[in-house]
Amino acid sequence: MQLNYSPETYNLNIKLLIRPAGVVGEVMGEDLNENVVLPRYNAGKLYEIEVVGDASKVFDLSRLEVEGLPVNISPAPGERAKPSKHLRPDRNVAA
């Protein structure tokens, strides 16, 4: 899963699955409301959640918590990786 936020457009994209290589053309999206689109492929399998407009109106963007998942933290493009005091070094997961 991958989360991408654009501070320029205030859009949030949550990729749940990698789009299969065999899927070509436009994927159908269901408008959940005026800010949330649910793109689906094949037999309606959800692979992404798109929050368009001001994502902070839909989600609390001030905090992200992860429990029970192995997490690797990648820096934003153009930024350097910073060690986090909130990660357990032995498992690279939130303490």
VOFIDO-893568 format. One line per 3 residues: number of its first residue (from 0); for each residue x negated, y negated, z of N, C-alpha, C. Coordinates in pm, 1 decimal, decimal comma. Last residue first. Layout:
REM residues N
NUM) X:Y:Z:X:Y:Z:X:Y:Z  ...
//
This chain:
REM residues 95
94) -652,1:-194,6:1756,7:-654,7:-137,5:1891,7:-523,7:-160,1:1961,4  -636,4:-105,3:1415,7:-602,3:-199,9:1521,6:-598,0:-129,6:1656,2  -923,9:72,3:1291,1:-779,3:51,0:1303,2:-752,7:-44,4:1417,7
91) -1178,1:182,6:1266,4:-1138,2:76,4:1176,2:-985,5:58,6:1173,5  -1292,0:359,2:1443,5:-1184,9:410,2:1358,9:-1134,3:306,5:1258,4  -1497,3:235,5:1578,0:-1510,9:378,2:1551,9:-1404,4:430,8:1456,0
88) -1422,3:-31,5:1617,9:-1525,2:-0,3:1519,0:-1534,5:147,2:1485,0  -1100,8:-141,9:1625,0:-1189,8:-49,0:1695,0:-1293,8:-3,9:1593,3  -1031,0:-483,8:1576,1:-1044,0:-348,8:1522,3:-1136,6:-266,1:1608,0
85) -1035,4:-741,7:1662,5:-916,2:-664,9:1693,5:-921,0:-521,8:1640,9  -1246,6:-878,0:1570,5:-1257,5:-835,3:1709,2:-1138,8:-749,5:1748,5  -1364,9:-809,3:1248,1:-1251,0:-845,3:1331,0:-1271,3:-793,5:1472,0
82) -1602,7:-952,8:1026,4:-1567,1:-850,1:1123,7:-1452,9:-899,5:1211,2  -1520,3:-1054,3:701,2:-1550,4:-1098,1:836,8:-1514,1:-985,4:931,8  -1630,5:-1076,8:365,1:-1569,3:-996,7:471,8:-1614,1:-1049,4:607,0
79) -1586,3:-1381,6:184,4:-1672,5:-1277,3:238,7:-1599,2:-1204,1:349,3  -1385,6:-1460,5:-105,3:-1421,8:-1475,1:35,5:-1510,2:-1359,3:78,2  -1310,6:-1404,2:-364,2:-1394,7:-1521,2:-342,2:-1434,1:-1544,3:-197,5
76) -1008,5:-1254,4:-271,6:-1104,8:-1281,0:-378,5:-1180,5:-1411,0:-351,8  -1012,3:-1167,1:78,7:-945,0:-1225,9:-36,4:-1049,5:-1250,0:-145,1  -1154,3:-856,2:197,9:-1144,3:-1002,4:194,7:-1066,0:-1047,7:71,6
73) -984,7:-578,6:337,5:-1059,5:-634,0:224,7:-1046,1:-785,2:227,4  -983,9:-335,0:577,2:-954,8:-475,4:553,4:-1046,6:-525,8:443,2  -825,0:-32,7:604,9:-946,7:-96,5:557,7:-909,8:-239,1:525,3
70) -671,1:175,0:838,5:-668,0:47,0:768,5:-808,5:5,5:729,9  -456,0:438,4:904,9:-595,9:400,6:883,4:-598,3:275,8:796,1  -181,9:370,9:1122,5:-231,3:390,6:986,2:-380,0:359,6:980,1
67) -79,3:307,5:1375,0:-87,8:446,7:1334,6:-136,0:473,3:1193,3  34,0:-13,2:1290,7:22,8:90,3:1393,3:13,7:227,5:1328,4  -31,9:-344,7:1234,6:-35,1:-212,2:1174,0:-54,4:-111,2:1285,4
64) 93,8:-671,6:1191,9:55,0:-564,3:1282,5:64,2:-431,3:1209,1  42,4:-998,3:1124,3:58,9:-868,8:1059,8:7,7:-763,7:1156,3  169,0:-1329,4:1145,3:110,6:-1212,9:1212,3:140,3:-1086,8:1132,3
61) 286,0:-1528,1:1001,6:182,0:-1568,7:1095,8:112,2:-1449,5:1159,9  498,7:-1473,9:843,1:366,0:-1454,1:784,6:252,7:-1488,9:880,0  790,7:-1331,5:872,8:700,9:-1405,8:960,0:559,3:-1377,3:911,4
58) 988,1:-1355,7:570,3:903,9:-1282,3:663,6:827,0:-1378,7:753,6  1149,5:-1548,4:447,3:1194,5:-1409,4:450,3:1119,6:-1330,3:557,2  1023,6:-1784,9:454,9:1166,5:-1788,2:486,8:1223,5:-1647,4:500,1
55) 774,4:-1730,3:362,6:787,2:-1750,9:507,5:933,4:-1763,3:550,2  793,2:-1730,0:88,5:798,9:-1600,8:158,0:815,0:-1617,3:308,8  945,1:-1931,8:-117,9:878,0:-1944,4:11,1:894,5:-1816,4:92,4
52) 927,4:-1755,0:-423,6:960,3:-1877,9:-352,1:885,4:-1879,8:-220,7  976,6:-1403,0:-388,1:947,4:-1521,0:-469,3:995,3:-1646,2:-396,8  856,6:-1105,9:-311,3:924,3:-1215,6:-244,2:882,6:-1342,1:-317,8
49) 888,2:-780,8:-425,0:840,7:-914,5:-459,2:924,2:-1017,6:-384,5  781,3:-463,1:-373,1:874,5:-562,2:-321,0:813,9:-698,6:-352,4  753,6:-153,0:-553,6:703,6:-285,2:-517,8:817,3:-367,3:-456,1
46) 865,6:83,3:-628,2:720,3:80,5:-616,4:666,5:-52,9:-566,7  1134,8:302,9:-613,3:1085,3:172,4:-571,5:933,7:176,3:-560,5  1276,7:479,1:-873,4:1179,4:486,6:-764,0:1120,6:348,0:-736,5
43) 1462,3:511,8:-1077,4:1491,2:416,9:-971,4:1394,5:418,5:-855,7  1343,3:702,3:-1243,2:1476,0:728,6:-1187,3:1503,1:637,7:-1067,5  1128,8:462,9:-1370,2:1183,8:598,1:-1391,1:1323,0:611,3:-1332,0
40) 1097,2:196,8:-1125,8:1066,4:262,1:-1252,7:1125,6:402,3:-1252,8  1175,2:-127,0:-988,2:1184,1:19,1:-986,8:1143,7:73,0:-1123,4  1142,0:-414,5:-781,1:1113,2:-347,6:-907,7:1112,9:-195,3:-891,7
37) 1335,2:-609,8:-611,2:1286,9:-473,1:-590,2:1264,4:-405,9:-724,7  1301,9:-938,8:-488,2:1324,9:-853,3:-604,4:1262,4:-717,3:-575,0  1420,5:-1205,7:-296,0:1359,8:-1072,6:-294,2:1403,6:-991,8:-415,8
34) 1556,5:-1450,6:-297,6:1411,7:-1450,5:-278,3:1345,0:-1315,0:-295,7  1828,9:-1412,5:-327,5:1764,8:-1513,0:-412,2:1613,0:-1514,0:-401,0  1829,1:-1051,4:-297,4:1888,0:-1182,2:-269,7:1812,3:-1283,4:-353,8
31) 1763,3:-837,6:-459,4:1823,1:-811,3:-329,4:1894,3:-936,6:-277,7  1771,3:-759,8:-782,7:1766,5:-877,8:-697,3:1838,9:-846,3:-567,4  1578,5:-507,6:-916,9:1706,3:-537,1:-852,9:1687,6:-658,8:-764,1
28) 1419,2:-457,6:-1226,7:1414,3:-508,1:-1091,1:1553,3:-540,9:-1040,8  1264,7:-227,6:-1448,3:1386,5:-294,8:-1402,2:1371,3:-338,0:-1256,7  975,6:-292,9:-1632,3:1035,1:-216,5:-1524,1:1155,8:-296,1:-1474,4
25) 886,9:-292,1:-1973,2:938,9:-363,6:-1857,8:1001,9:-268,4:-1757,7  614,6:-73,8:-2076,4:726,4:-164,2:-2095,1:771,6:-227,5:-1965,6  541,7:249,5:-1932,5:511,7:136,2:-2019,6:635,5:49,6:-2032,5
22) 399,0:484,0:-1733,2:511,8:391,7:-1738,3:471,2:271,4:-1821,6  170,8:633,7:-1709,8:264,7:670,2:-1814,8:382,7:575,8:-1828,4  40,7:541,2:-1482,1:-14,0:505,3:-1613,1:84,9:533,9:-1725,2
19) 252,7:418,5:-1217,9:194,3:528,6:-1295,1:150,9:484,7:-1434,3  162,1:173,8:-993,1:247,3:202,0:-1108,6:181,6:309,7:-1193,4  110,7:269,5:-663,9:44,9:229,3:-787,5:138,2:266,5:-902,4
16) 344,9:154,3:-417,7:283,3:260,6:-496,8:209,1:199,2:-614,4  396,3:-86,4:-294,9:415,4:35,8:-218,9:345,5:153,0:-285,6  292,7:-406,7:-273,0:285,8:-289,7:-360,6:292,3:-164,9:-274,0
13) 436,2:-696,9:-221,6:403,5:-578,0:-142,9:408,5:-458,3:-236,3  373,5:-1030,4:-252,1:393,6:-908,7:-329,2:347,0:-791,5:-243,9  496,4:-1350,2:-203,4:438,6:-1234,2:-138,1:473,8:-1111,8:-221,7
10) 441,4:-1695,3:-284,8:498,4:-1564,4:-316,2:423,5:-1455,5:-240,4  346,0:-1952,1:-277,6:414,3:-1902,1:-157,5:484,1:-1768,0:-182,2  182,3:-2049,8:-469,4:323,3:-2034,1:-506,2:409,7:-1989,4:-388,9
7) -60,4:-2075,0:-330,1:-24,0:-2175,1:-430,2:125,6:-2170,2:-461,9  -94,5:-1853,3:-171,3:-66,0:-1980,1:-104,3:-26,7:-2090,9:-202,3  24,0:-1544,7:-225,6:-29,7:-1656,4:-302,4:4,4:-1786,6:-231,6
4) -60,0:-1227,5:-100,3:11,7:-1353,2:-77,4:-56,0:-1462,7:-157,4  -20,2:-885,4:-114,0:-84,9:-999,1:-177,3:0,7:-1122,9:-154,6  -76,5:-568,8:16,5:-3,2:-693,5:33,4:-83,9:-805,4:-28,7
1) -44,1:-227,4:-66,4:-124,2:-348,2:-77,4:-33,1:-470,0:-62,1  -85,2:116,1:0,0:0,0:0,0:0,0:-90,1:-122,8:0,0
//
